[in-house]
Amino acid sequence: MRYIRYAFLGSLAVVLIAVALANRDMVTLTLLPAVAEEWFGINHAVQVPLFAVIFGAIVVGLIVGFVWEWLREHRHRADNTKAQKELHKTRREVRRLKGREAEKKDEVLTLLDEAS
């Protein structure tokens, strides 16, 4: 299984390097469209290689997906926390009740010992 993982990571690295080498041309990224630039009076632009834009978009997409999934699973985590608290409370109550039973048995044994 380890070799399959290394083969996958190696092939992924080769593909990413090939994409980066094929897309080295510089592109201009602007903060706002031309119409909004007229309204606000500012517009920042930066020259970056195209592969940086592609890889940056992939990273941003992954981060947005992870955050979305984390928010979506909040209810499940809350239910799990509630169930864990309930389980802890139940276990504590069972231990307390078993302690009472042990005390009752001890009282019965002491009464029997006194009677004999």
N, CA, C and O atoms as a printed pandas DataFrame, in Angstrom:
     atom_number atom_name residue_name chain_id  residue_number  x_coord  y_coord  z_coord
0              1         N          MET        A               1    0.829   -1.184    0.000
1              2        CA          MET        A               1    0.000    0.000    0.000
2              3         C          MET        A               1    0.872    1.246    0.000
3              4         O          MET        A               1    0.521    2.253   -0.616
4              5         N          ARG        A               2    1.996    1.184    0.681
5              6        CA          ARG        A               2    2.903    2.316    0.749
6              7         C          ARG        A               2    3.422    2.665   -0.639
7              8         O          ARG        A               2    3.544    3.843   -0.974
8              9         N          TYR        A               3    3.727    1.660   -1.445
9             10        CA          TYR        A               3    4.261    1.901   -2.788
10            11         C          TYR        A               3    3.212    2.523   -3.694
11            12         O          TYR        A               3    3.532    3.352   -4.546
12            13         N          ILE        A               4    1.959    2.124   -3.512
13            14        CA          ILE        A               4    0.886    2.729   -4.296
14            15         C          ILE        A               4    0.755    4.208   -3.949
15            16         O          ILE        A               4    0.572    5.044   -4.834
16            17         N          ARG        A               5    0.848    4.527   -2.668
17            18        CA          ARG        A               5    0.767    5.919   -2.237
18            19         C          ARG        A               5    1.932    6.724   -2.809
19            20         O          ARG        A               5    1.733    7.838   -3.293
20            21         N          TYR        A               6    3.143    6.173   -2.758
21            22        CA          TYR        A               6    4.302    6.877   -3.326
22            23         C          TYR        A               6    4.164    7.046   -4.834
23            24         O          TYR        A               6    4.536    8.086   -5.376
24            25         N          ALA        A               7    3.633    6.034   -5.516
25            26        CA          ALA        A               7    3.435    6.137   -6.964
26            27         C          ALA        A               7    2.406    7.220   -7.285
27            28         O          ALA        A               7    2.589    7.990   -8.228
28            29         N          PHE        A               8    1.336    7.282   -6.511
29            30        CA          PHE        A               8    0.321    8.312   -6.720
30            31         C          PHE        A               8    0.897    9.703   -6.476
31            32         O          PHE        A               8    0.692   10.610   -7.283
32            33         N          LEU        A               9    1.615    9.875   -5.372
33            34        CA          LEU        A               9    2.195   11.184   -5.074
34            35         C          LEU        A               9    3.229   11.581   -6.119
35            36         O          LEU        A               9    3.314   12.752   -6.489
36            37         N          GLY        A              10    4.012   10.626   -6.596
37            38        CA          GLY        A              10    4.994   10.917   -7.636
38            39         C          GLY        A              10    4.332   11.338   -8.937
39            40         O          GLY        A              10    4.763   12.300   -9.573
40            41         N          SER        A              11    3.278   10.617   -9.339
41            42        CA          SER        A              11    2.582   10.982  -10.577
42            43         C          SER        A              11    1.870   12.324  -10.426
43            44         O          SER        A              11    1.813   13.100  -11.379
44            45         N          LEU        A              12    1.328   12.607   -9.248
45            46        CA          LEU        A              12    0.702   13.906   -8.998
46            47         C          LEU        A              12    1.734   15.023   -9.103
47            48         O          LEU        A              12    1.457   16.078   -9.674
48            49         N          ALA        A              13    2.918   14.793   -8.554
49            50        CA          ALA        A              13    3.980   15.799   -8.639
50            51         C          ALA        A              13    4.382   16.037  -10.090
51            52         O          ALA        A              13    4.591   17.183  -10.491
52            53         N          VAL        A              14    4.492   14.989  -10.871
53            54        CA          VAL        A              14    4.858   15.134  -12.284
54            55         C          VAL        A              14    3.796   15.939  -13.027
55            56         O          VAL        A              14    4.131   16.816  -13.824
56            57         N          VAL        A              15    2.515   15.649  -12.773
57            58        CA          VAL        A              15    1.431   16.380  -13.437
58            59         C          VAL        A              15    1.444   17.848  -13.035
59            60         O          VAL        A              15    1.292   18.722  -13.890
60            61         N          LEU        A              16    1.623   18.133  -11.749
61            62        CA          LEU        A              16    1.642   19.527  -11.292
62            63         C          LEU        A              16    2.830   20.288  -11.864
63            64         O          LEU        A              16    2.694   21.453  -12.236
64            65         N          ILE        A              17    3.975   19.656  -11.940
65            66        CA          ILE        A              17    5.152   20.305  -12.524
66            67         C          ILE        A              17    4.930   20.555  -14.014
67            68         O          ILE        A              17    5.312   21.607  -14.525
68            69         N          ALA        A              18    4.315   19.601  -14.716
69            70        CA          ALA        A              18    4.029   19.785  -16.142
70            71         C          ALA        A              18    3.055   20.944  -16.355
71            72         O          ALA        A              18    3.232   21.739  -17.278
72            73         N          VAL        A              19    2.029   21.045  -15.509
73            74        CA          VAL        A              19    1.082   22.162  -15.612
74            75         C          VAL        A              19    1.786   23.484  -15.351
75            76         O          VAL        A              19    1.540   24.468  -16.049
76            77         N          ALA        A              20    2.654   23.514  -14.357
77            78        CA          ALA        A              20    3.377   24.740  -14.035
78            79         C          ALA        A              20    4.297   25.154  -15.182
79            80         O          ALA        A              20    4.377   26.337  -15.513
80            81         N          LEU        A              21    4.985   24.200  -15.786
81            82        CA          LEU        A              21    5.889   24.538  -16.885
82            83         C          LEU        A              21    5.130   24.971  -18.136
83            84         O          LEU        A              21    5.611   25.815  -18.892
84            85         N          ALA        A              22    3.960   24.405  -18.355
85            86        CA          ALA        A              22    3.178   24.753  -19.538
86            87         C          ALA        A              22    2.460   26.095  -19.387
87            88         O          ALA        A              22    2.041   26.679  -20.387
88            89         N          ASN        A              23    2.312   26.585  -18.177
89            90        CA          ASN        A              23    1.559   27.820  -17.925
90            91         C          ASN        A              23    2.415   28.855  -17.195
91            92         O          ASN        A              23    2.023   29.364  -16.145
92            93         N          ARG        A              24    3.573   29.160  -17.751
93            94        CA          ARG        A              24    4.478   30.119  -17.124
94            95         C          ARG        A              24    4.212   31.547  -17.552
95            96         O          ARG        A              24    4.830   32.462  -17.008
96            97         N          ASP        A              25    3.322   31.780  -18.500
97            98        CA          ASP        A              25    3.050   33.134  -18.976
98            99         C          ASP        A              25    2.492   33.989  -17.851
99           100         O          ASP        A              25    1.768   33.502  -16.983
100          101         N          MET        A              26    2.836   35.264  -17.877
101          102        CA          MET        A              26    2.365   36.200  -16.860
102          103         C          MET        A              26    0.959   36.676  -17.220
103          104         O          MET        A              26    0.669   36.967  -18.381
104          105         N          VAL        A              27    0.105   36.751  -16.227
105          106        CA          VAL        A              27   -1.252   37.287  -16.389
106          107         C          VAL        A              27   -1.459   38.385  -15.371
107          108         O          VAL        A              27   -0.791   38.415  -14.338
108          109         N          THR        A              28   -2.381   39.286  -15.658
109          110        CA          THR        A              28   -2.667   40.402  -14.760
110          111         C          THR        A              28   -3.938   40.097  -13.985
111          112         O          THR        A              28   -4.991   39.851  -14.573
112          113         N          LEU        A              29   -3.836   40.116  -12.682
113          114        CA          LEU        A              29   -5.007   39.968  -11.815
114          115         C          LEU        A              29   -5.363   41.346  -11.284
115          116         O          LEU        A              29   -4.517   42.035  -10.712
116          117         N          THR        A              30   -6.618   41.750  -11.474
117          118        CA          THR        A              30   -7.068   43.044  -10.966
118          119         C          THR        A              30   -8.080   42.814   -9.852
119          120         O          THR        A              30   -8.830   41.838   -9.858
120          121         N          LEU        A              31   -8.079   43.730   -8.906
121          122        CA          LEU        A              31   -8.945   43.606   -7.744
122          123         C          LEU        A              31  -10.408   43.848   -8.107
123          124         O          LEU        A              31  -11.292   43.123   -7.652
124          125         N          LEU        A              32  -10.663   44.870   -8.930
125          126        CA          LEU        A              32  -12.030   45.246   -9.275
126          127         C          LEU        A              32  -12.175   45.360  -10.789
127          128         O          LEU        A              32  -11.185   45.594  -11.482
128          129         N          PRO        A              33  -13.386   45.200  -11.316
129          130        CA          PRO        A              33  -13.590   45.452  -12.743
130          131         C          PRO        A              33  -13.428   46.943  -13.055
131          132         O          PRO        A              33  -13.405   47.772  -12.146
132          133         N          ALA        A              34  -13.320   47.274  -14.324
133          134        CA          ALA        A              34  -13.058   48.667  -14.728
134          135         C          ALA        A              34  -14.166   49.608  -14.279
135          136         O          ALA        A              34  -13.878   50.744  -13.901
136          137         N          VAL        A              35  -15.427   49.174  -14.307
137          138        CA          VAL        A              35  -16.546   50.019  -13.894
138          139         C          VAL        A              35  -16.440   50.345  -12.405
139          140         O          VAL        A              35  -16.646   51.491  -12.007
140          141         N          ALA        A              36  -16.125   49.360  -11.592
141          142        CA          ALA        A              36  -15.993   49.584  -10.146
142          143         C          ALA        A              36  -14.782   50.450   -9.840
143          144         O          ALA        A              36  -14.776   51.175   -8.845
144          145         N          GLU        A              37  -13.762   50.383  -10.676
145          146        CA          GLU        A              37  -12.582   51.230  -10.479
146          147         C          GLU        A              37  -12.969   52.693  -10.594
147          148         O          GLU        A              37  -12.466   53.524   -9.837
148          149         N          GLU        A              38  -13.846   53.020  -11.521
149          150        CA          GLU        A              38  -14.303   54.399  -11.675
150          151         C          GLU        A              38  -15.088   54.858  -10.456
151          152         O          GLU        A              38  -14.960   56.009  -10.041
152          153         N          TRP        A              39  -15.910   53.966   -9.869
153          154        CA          TRP        A              39  -16.710   54.335   -8.714
154          155         C          TRP        A              39  -15.861   54.550   -7.471
155          156         O          TRP        A              39  -16.024   55.551   -6.774
156          157         N          PHE        A              40  -14.951   53.615   -7.187
157          158        CA          PHE        A              40  -14.176   53.669   -5.952
158          159         C          PHE        A              40  -12.872   54.424   -6.098
159          160         O          PHE        A              40  -12.318   54.895   -5.105
160          161         N          GLY        A              41  -12.386   54.545   -7.283
161          162        CA          GLY        A              41  -11.147   55.281   -7.513
162          163         C          GLY        A              41   -9.893   54.476   -7.205
163          164         O          GLY        A              41   -8.790   55.020   -7.266
164          165         N          ILE        A              42  -10.030   53.204   -6.877
165          166        CA          ILE        A              42   -8.860   52.356   -6.628
166          167         C          ILE        A              42   -8.992   51.084   -7.440
167          168         O          ILE        A              42  -10.095   50.593   -7.684
168          169         N          ASN        A              43   -7.883   50.575   -7.842
169          170        CA          ASN        A              43   -7.875   49.269   -8.497
170          171         C          ASN        A              43   -6.445   48.750   -8.459
171          172         O          ASN        A              43   -5.560   49.266   -9.141
172          173         N          HIS        A              44   -6.243   47.742   -7.664
173          174        CA          HIS        A              44   -4.921   47.134   -7.559
174          175         C          HIS        A              44   -4.806   46.031   -8.596
175          176         O          HIS        A              44   -5.734   45.248   -8.799
176          177         N          ALA        A              45   -3.656   45.983   -9.246
177          178        CA          ALA        A              45   -3.400   44.927  -10.229
178          179         C          ALA        A              45   -2.027   44.338   -9.935
179          180         O          ALA        A              45   -1.127   45.033   -9.463
180          181         N          VAL        A              46   -1.880   43.045  -10.220
181          182        CA          VAL        A              46   -0.618   42.365   -9.970
182          183         C          VAL        A              46   -0.363   41.396  -11.122
183          184         O          VAL        A              46   -1.293   40.796  -11.661
184          185         N          GLN        A              47    0.879   41.256  -11.483
185          186        CA          GLN        A              47    1.298   40.320  -12.527
186          187         C          GLN        A              47    1.797   39.035  -11.858
187          188         O          GLN        A              47    2.722   39.074  -11.046
188          189         N          VAL        A              48    1.193   37.913  -12.196
189          190        CA          VAL        A              48    1.605   36.624  -11.639
190          191         C          VAL        A              48    1.602   35.581  -12.753
191          192         O          VAL        A              48    0.895   35.740  -13.748
192          193         N          PRO        A              49    2.382   34.520  -12.595
193          194        CA          PRO        A              49    2.320   33.442  -13.588
194          195         C          PRO        A              49    0.968   32.731  -13.533
195          196         O          PRO        A              49    0.340   32.648  -12.477
196          197         N          LEU        A              50    0.535   32.225  -14.670
197          198        CA          LEU        A              50   -0.771   31.571  -14.745
198          199         C          LEU        A              50   -0.855   30.351  -13.845
199          200         O          LEU        A              50   -1.912   30.092  -13.270
200          201         N          PHE        A              51    0.236   29.587  -13.704
201          202        CA          PHE        A              51    0.178   28.397  -12.849
202          203         C          PHE        A              51   -0.059   28.775  -11.395
203          204         O          PHE        A              51   -0.659   27.999  -10.651
204          205         N          ALA        A              52    0.405   29.969  -10.968
205          206        CA          ALA        A              52    0.154   30.417   -9.596
206          207         C          ALA        A              52   -1.334   30.691   -9.395
207          208         O          ALA        A              52   -1.884   30.419   -8.328
208          209         N          VAL        A              53   -1.974   31.227  -10.419
209          210        CA          VAL        A              53   -3.420   31.462  -10.338
210          211         C          VAL        A              53   -4.156   30.125  -10.258
211          212         O          VAL        A              53   -5.080   29.969   -9.460
212          213         N          ILE        A              54   -3.749   29.169  -11.080
213          214        CA          ILE        A              54   -4.399   27.850  -11.087
214          215         C          ILE        A              54   -4.232   27.159   -9.739
215          216         O          ILE        A              54   -5.206   26.684   -9.155
216          217         N          PHE        A              55   -3.002   27.101   -9.247
217          218        CA          PHE        A              55   -2.756   26.430   -7.963
218          219         C          PHE        A              55   -3.409   27.179   -6.808
219          220         O          PHE        A              55   -3.914   26.559   -5.871
220          221         N          GLY        A              56   -3.402   28.505   -6.869
221          222        CA          GLY        A              56   -4.066   29.297   -5.838
222          223         C          GLY        A              56   -5.561   29.039   -5.803
223          224         O          GLY        A              56   -6.159   28.956   -4.730
224          225         N          ALA        A              57   -6.165   28.912   -6.983
225          226        CA          ALA        A              57   -7.601   28.614   -7.045
226          227         C          ALA        A              57   -7.898   27.240   -6.459
227          228         O          ALA        A              57   -8.908   27.059   -5.779
228          229         N          ILE        A              58   -7.026   26.275   -6.720
229          230        CA          ILE        A              58   -7.213   24.936   -6.151
230          231         C          ILE        A              58   -7.130   24.989   -4.625
231          232         O          ILE        A              58   -7.956   24.387   -3.938
232          233         N          VAL        A              59   -6.146   25.698   -4.097
233          234        CA          VAL        A              59   -5.969   25.799   -2.643
234          235         C          VAL        A              59   -7.158   26.504   -2.001
235          236         O          VAL        A              59   -7.671   26.054   -0.977
236          237         N          VAL        A              60   -7.598   27.617   -2.604
237          238        CA          VAL        A              60   -8.747   28.343   -2.059
238          239         C          VAL        A              60   -9.996   27.458   -2.100
239          240         O          VAL        A              60  -10.787   27.458   -1.157
240          241         N          GLY        A              61  -10.174   26.710   -3.183
241          242        CA          GLY        A              61  -11.317   25.802   -3.274
242          243         C          GLY        A              61  -11.288   24.732   -2.203
243          244         O          GLY        A              61  -12.325   24.399   -1.629
244          245         N          LEU        A              62  -10.109   24.188   -1.926
245          246        CA          LEU        A              62   -9.988   23.182   -0.862
246          247         C          LEU        A              62  -10.313   23.771    0.500
247          248         O          LEU        A              62  -11.016   23.153    1.299
248          249         N          ILE        A              63   -9.802   24.964    0.764
249          250        CA          ILE        A              63  -10.062   25.603    2.066
250          251         C          ILE        A              63  -11.544   25.887    2.229
251          252         O          ILE        A              63  -12.113   25.620    3.287
252          253         N          VAL        A              64  -12.184   26.433    1.178
253          254        CA          VAL        A              64  -13.624   26.709    1.253
254          255         C          VAL        A              64  -14.390   25.399    1.470
255          256         O          VAL        A              64  -15.334   25.362    2.259
256          257         N          GLY        A              65  -13.996   24.339    0.784
257          258        CA          GLY        A              65  -14.668   23.053    0.957
258          259         C          GLY        A              65  -14.512   22.501    2.361
259          260         O          GLY        A              65  -15.473   21.982    2.927
260          261         N          PHE        A              66  -13.319   22.602    2.936
261          262        CA          PHE        A              66  -13.099   22.118    4.298
262          263         C          PHE        A              66  -13.920   22.909    5.308
263          264         O          PHE        A              66  -14.520   22.333    6.216
264          265         N          VAL        A              67  -13.945   24.233    5.150
265          266        CA          VAL        A              67  -14.721   25.070    6.078
266          267         C          VAL        A              67  -16.204   24.771    5.931
267          268         O          VAL        A              67  -16.916   24.661    6.928
268          269         N          TRP        A              68  -16.672   24.639    4.702
269          270        CA          TRP        A              68  -18.087   24.312    4.460
270          271         C          TRP        A              68  -18.457   22.986    5.124
271          272         O          TRP        A              68  -19.497   22.884    5.775
272          273         N          GLU        A              69  -17.624   21.993    4.961
273          274        CA          GLU        A              69  -17.894   20.678    5.545
274          275         C          GLU        A              69  -17.854   20.743    7.075
275          276         O          GLU        A              69  -18.666   20.109    7.748
276          277         N          TRP        A              70  -16.913   21.506    7.617
277          278        CA          TRP        A              70  -16.808   21.650    9.065
278          279         C          TRP        A              70  -18.074   22.300    9.615
279          280         O          TRP        A              70  -18.590   21.872   10.648
280          281         N          LEU        A              71  -18.581   23.331    8.933
281          282        CA          LEU        A              71  -19.809   23.984    9.375
282          283         C          LEU        A              71  -21.011   23.056    9.221
283          284         O          LEU        A              71  -21.905   23.053   10.067
284          285         N          ARG        A              72  -21.036   22.271    8.150
285          286        CA          ARG        A              72  -22.146   21.360    7.913
286          287         C          ARG        A              72  -22.210   20.269    8.980
287          288         O          ARG        A              72  -23.301   19.838    9.353
288          289         N          GLU        A              73  -21.077   19.826    9.466
289          290        CA          GLU        A              73  -21.029   18.756   10.460
290          291         C          GLU        A              73  -21.144   19.253   11.895
291          292         O          GLU        A              73  -20.996   18.463   12.827
292          293         N          HIS        A              74  -21.400   20.524   12.092
293          294        CA          HIS        A              74  -21.490   21.077   13.445
294          295         C          HIS        A              74  -22.574   20.372   14.255
295          296         O          HIS        A              74  -22.375   20.061   15.430
296          297         N          ARG        A              75  -23.717   20.123   13.626
297          298        CA          ARG        A              75  -24.822   19.473   14.324
298          299         C          ARG        A              75  -24.415   18.088   14.808
299          300         O          ARG        A              75  -24.764   17.695   15.921
300          301         N          HIS        A              76  -23.681   17.346   13.985
301          302        CA          HIS        A              76  -23.247   15.995   14.372
302          303         C          HIS        A              76  -22.261   16.051   15.539
303          304         O          HIS        A              76  -22.326   15.226   16.450
304          305         N          ARG        A              77  -21.353   17.022   15.510
305          306        CA          ARG        A              77  -20.413   17.153   16.621
306          307         C          ARG        A              77  -21.128   17.545   17.903
307          308         O          ARG        A              77  -20.791   17.056   18.981
308          309         N          ALA        A              78  -22.124   18.436   17.786
309          310        CA          ALA        A              78  -22.891   18.844   18.972
310          311         C          ALA        A              78  -23.679   17.662   19.543
311          312         O          ALA        A              78  -23.728   17.472   20.758
312          313         N          ASP        A              79  -24.292   16.873   18.660
313          314        CA          ASP        A              79  -25.024   15.680   19.133
314          315         C          ASP        A              79  -24.085   14.688   19.804
315          316         O          ASP        A              79  -24.442   14.081   20.813
316          317         N          ASN        A              80  -22.890   14.521   19.250
317          318        CA          ASN        A              80  -21.906   13.608   19.833
318          319         C          ASN        A              80  -21.477   14.100   21.216
319          320         O          ASN        A              80  -21.361   13.306   22.149
320          321         N          THR        A              81  -21.243   15.391   21.347
321          322        CA          THR        A              81  -20.854   15.953   22.644
322          323         C          THR        A              81  -21.964   15.744   23.670
323          324         O          THR        A              81  -21.701   15.390   24.819
324          325         N          LYS        A              82  -23.210   15.967   23.241
325          326        CA          LYS        A              82  -24.345   15.776   24.150
326          327         C          LYS        A              82  -24.450   14.308   24.573
327          328         O          LYS        A              82  -24.697   14.012   25.742
328          329         N          ALA        A              83  -24.261   13.395   23.622
329          330        CA          ALA        A              83  -24.332   11.965   23.943
330          331         C          ALA        A              83  -23.194   11.562   24.877
331          332         O          ALA        A              83  -23.405   10.754   25.781
332          333         N          GLN        A              84  -22.011   12.099   24.683
333          334        CA          GLN        A              84  -20.885   11.783   25.563
334          335         C          GLN        A              84  -21.157   12.274   26.984
335          336         O          GLN        A              84  -20.844   11.575   27.947
336          337         N          LYS        A              85  -21.731   13.461   27.123
337          338        CA          LYS        A              85  -22.063   13.972   28.457
338          339         C          LYS        A              85  -23.117   13.096   29.125
339          340         O          LYS        A              85  -23.022   12.789   30.314
340          341         N          GLU        A              86  -24.122   12.697   28.347
341          342        CA          GLU        A              86  -25.172   11.835   28.889
342          343         C          GLU        A              86  -24.600   10.483   29.319
343          344         O          GLU        A              86  -24.972    9.953   30.365
344          345         N          LEU        A              87  -23.696    9.930   28.510
345          346        CA          LEU        A              87  -23.058    8.661   28.856
346          347         C          LEU        A              87  -22.250    8.796   30.142
347          348         O          LEU        A              87  -22.310    7.925   31.010
348          349         N          HIS        A              88  -21.500    9.881   30.265
349          350        CA          HIS        A              88  -20.701   10.099   31.476
350          351         C          HIS        A              88  -21.617   10.220   32.695
351          352         O          HIS        A              88  -21.325    9.671   33.757
352          353         N          LYS        A              89  -22.726   10.944   32.532
353          354        CA          LYS        A              89  -23.670   11.116   33.634
354          355         C          LYS        A              89  -24.285    9.769   34.029
355          356         O          LYS        A              89  -24.429    9.476   35.216
356          357         N          THR        A              90  -24.643    8.961   33.046
357          358        CA          THR        A              90  -25.239    7.652   33.317
358          359         C          THR        A              90  -24.244    6.733   34.009
359          360         O          THR        A              90  -24.602    6.048   34.967
360          361         N          ARG        A              91  -23.014    6.709   33.546
361          362        CA          ARG        A              91  -21.991    5.876   34.194
362          363         C          ARG        A              91  -21.770    6.291   35.642
363          364         O          ARG        A              91  -21.623    5.449   36.528
364          365         N          ARG        A              92  -21.750    7.603   35.869
365          366        CA          ARG        A              92  -21.562    8.091   37.235
366          367         C          ARG        A              92  -22.728    7.657   38.116
367          368         O          ARG        A              92  -22.529    7.277   39.270
368          369         N          GLU        A              93  -23.951    7.713   37.570
369          370        CA          GLU        A              93  -25.125    7.298   38.344
370          371         C          GLU        A              93  -25.107    5.791   38.604
371          372         O          GLU        A              93  -25.483    5.360   39.694
372          373         N          VAL        A              94  -24.687    4.988   37.644
373          374        CA          VAL        A              94  -24.588    3.538   37.833
374          375         C          VAL        A              94  -23.582    3.223   38.937
375          376         O          VAL        A              94  -23.833    2.371   39.789
376          377         N          ARG        A              95  -22.434    3.918   38.918
377          378        CA          ARG        A              95  -21.440    3.687   39.981
378          379         C          ARG        A              95  -22.015    4.048   41.346
379          380         O          ARG        A              95  -21.769    3.349   42.329
380          381         N          ARG        A              96  -22.780    5.134   41.411
381          382        CA          ARG        A              96  -23.371    5.556   42.680
382          383         C          ARG        A              96  -24.386    4.525   43.166
383          384         O          ARG        A              96  -24.423    4.194   44.351
384          385         N          LEU        A              97  -25.220    4.012   42.234
385          386        CA          LEU        A              97  -26.227    3.020   42.626
386          387         C          LEU        A              97  -25.590    1.700   43.026
387          388         O          LEU        A              97  -26.067    1.047   43.953
388          389         N          LYS        A              98  -24.534    1.298   42.355
389          390        CA          LYS        A              98  -23.833    0.073   42.745
390          391         C          LYS        A              98  -23.218    0.235   44.123
391          392         O          LYS        A              98  -23.153   -0.726   44.889
392          393         N          GLY        A              99  -22.778    1.411   44.440
393          394        CA          GLY        A              99  -22.235    1.677   45.770
394          395         C          GLY        A              99  -23.302    1.512   46.841
395          396         O          GLY        A              99  -23.033    0.978   47.917
396          397         N          ARG        A             100  -24.512    1.969   46.545
397          398        CA          ARG        A             100  -25.619    1.812   47.495
398          399         C          ARG        A             100  -25.965    0.344   47.688
399          400         O          ARG        A             100  -26.220   -0.087   48.812
400          401         N          GLU        A             101  -25.978   -0.428   46.612
401          402        CA          GLU        A             101  -26.278   -1.854   46.723
402          403         C          GLU        A             101  -25.238   -2.555   47.578
403          404         O          GLU        A             101  -25.569   -3.432   48.375
404          405         N          ALA        A             102  -23.987   -2.168   47.413
405          406        CA          ALA        A             102  -22.923   -2.788   48.209
406          407         C          ALA        A             102  -23.112   -2.464   49.682
407          408         O          ALA        A             102  -22.873   -3.306   50.547
408          409         N          GLU        A             103  -23.550   -1.216   49.968
409          410        CA          GLU        A             103  -23.795   -0.846   51.358
410          411         C          GLU        A             103  -24.949   -1.667   51.942
411          412         O          GLU        A             103  -24.881   -2.109   53.089
412          413         N          LYS        A             104  -26.010   -1.871   51.148
413          414        CA          LYS        A             104  -27.157   -2.643   51.628
414          415         C          LYS        A             104  -26.758   -4.087   51.913
415          416         O          LYS        A             104  -27.181   -4.663   52.915
416          417         N          LYS        A             105  -25.960   -4.663   51.049
417          418        CA          LYS        A             105  -25.505   -6.028   51.272
418          419         C          LYS        A             105  -24.671   -6.111   52.535
419          420         O          LYS        A             105  -24.767   -7.077   53.291
420          421         N          ASP        A             106  -23.870   -5.116   52.755
421          422        CA          ASP        A             106  -23.054   -5.118   53.965
422          423         C          ASP        A             106  -23.936   -5.032   55.204
423          424         O          ASP        A             106  -23.640   -5.682   56.206
424          425         N          GLU        A             107  -25.006   -4.253   55.166
425          426        CA          GLU        A             107  -25.914   -4.148   56.304
426          427         C          GLU        A             107  -26.592   -5.493   56.580
427          428         O          GLU        A             107  -26.733   -5.899   57.733
428          429         N          VAL        A             108  -26.999   -6.158   55.544
429          430        CA          VAL        A             108  -27.642   -7.476   55.694
430          431         C          VAL        A             108  -26.662   -8.460   56.307
431          432         O          VAL        A             108  -27.028   -9.217   57.205
432          433         N          LEU        A             109  -25.432   -8.459   55.838
433          434        CA          LEU        A             109  -24.451   -9.372   56.385
434          435         C          LEU        A             109  -24.174   -9.064   57.848
435          436         O          LEU        A             109  -24.000   -9.977   58.656
436          437         N          THR        A             110  -24.133   -7.810   58.185
437          438        CA          THR        A             110  -23.893   -7.470   59.583
438          439         C          THR        A             110  -25.072   -7.902   60.473
439          440         O          THR        A             110  -24.870   -8.344   61.604
440          441         N          LEU        A             111  -26.278   -7.774   59.965
441          442        CA          LEU        A             111  -27.447   -8.217   60.735
442          443         C          LEU        A             111  -27.408   -9.729   60.930
443          444         O          LEU        A             111  -27.718  -10.217   62.017
444          445         N          LEU        A             112  -27.028  -10.481   59.889
445          446        CA          LEU        A             112  -26.941  -11.909   60.005
446          447         C          LEU        A             112  -25.841  -12.326   60.979
447          448         O          LEU        A             112  -25.994  -13.281   61.741
448          449         N          ASP        A             113  -24.742  -11.599   60.937
449          450        CA          ASP        A             113  -23.665  -11.904   61.878
450          451         C          ASP        A             113  -24.097  -11.634   63.314
451          452         O          ASP        A             113  -23.737  -12.387   64.220
452          453         N          GLU        A             114  -24.858  -10.576   63.530
453          454        CA          GLU        A             114  -25.319  -10.242   64.884
454          455         C          GLU        A             114  -26.325  -11.283   65.389
455          456         O          GLU        A             114  -26.355  -11.592   66.580
456          457         N          ALA        A             115  -27.134  -11.812   64.498
457          458        CA          ALA        A             115  -28.170  -12.779   64.884
458          459         C          ALA        A             115  -27.537  -14.126   65.280
459          460         O          ALA        A             115  -28.114  -14.865   66.078
460          461         N          SER        A             116  -26.383  -14.442   64.740
461          462        CA          SER        A             116  -25.836  -15.751   65.050
462          463         C          SER        A             116  -24.938  -15.735   66.237
463          464         O          SER        A             116  -24.400  -16.775   66.618
